[in-house]
């Protein structure tokens, strides 16, 4: 017991020491490799979106969702066959949380309301009397189209607002880097959802908006430190100043990311299926956002040629300069 306690104490001391001291990682020496990874990620995400597309949820497609529970694990192919024989050929059947729970998505032309859900339940009970209706949701096709349009506009407005903000907040090279990082995070997150076939619904869209804010916040914190160091540190190249700034902000970035991920993993494990897509989207966004603030935003600013001369304010001339002299 004493040995275990001593080991735990040493581990805690090492962790605290890591967050207290300034690291010396040479992040910018890996810019070219990171740029290759970034290009592959973005192109891969765009290719998957083009070839496979997203798996839109009921919020966007419209139709009826019926959740059914069983006493034992259910065979999905048998359920699909049963529904197809009953006239529901286009029904989409998936597990929901456990192997004993399923959701059935029906197109708007299949009908709606209690009559449809009861008919589906009666069909399933012919093969398995233990089938139990858990939940029914209906979204009309017109509402689904409106939600799709408004959701897309919300993303565009958020990105447009960010573009305007960073254009006034930073030197234009930093602004381009920040926008590139945000676009990278959104495209990669959406691409992963397309590749995995996870349902893309309103909760995931809300998570994307949160990812945009998280990514921009992380990038701005790093850029603020870079700008301060450009003014304060007179020696060293732009790459060296950027490296030092990222190392100074690394403990803060890790603490923020890790604590956020702890909450999100708890939501995935304990929050249930309704919130799982939201949590998964945020987990992906936090991971790619931490990466992009270092290897997309900062690398883009350096590639565009940002230097100390662009950020150090010019010396004052005339009477104002004379008054400031001691």
Secondary structure, 3 states (H helix, E strand, C coil): CHHHHHHHHHHHHHHHHHHHCCCCCCHHHHHHHHHHHHHHHHHHHHHHHHHCCCEECHHHHCEEEEEEECCCCCCHHHHHHHHHHCCCCCCEEEECCCCCEEEEEECHHHCCHHHHHHHHHHHHHHHCCCCEEEEEEEECHHHHHHHHHHHHHHHHHHHHHHHHHHHHHCCHHHHHHHHHHHHHHHHHHHHHHHHHCCEECHHHHHHHHHHHHHHHHHHHHHHHHHHHHHHHCCCCCHHHHHHHHHHHHHHHHHHHHHHHHHHHHHHHHHCCHHHHHHHHHHHHHHHHHHHHHHHHHHHHHHHCCCCHHHHCCCCCCCHHHHHHCC
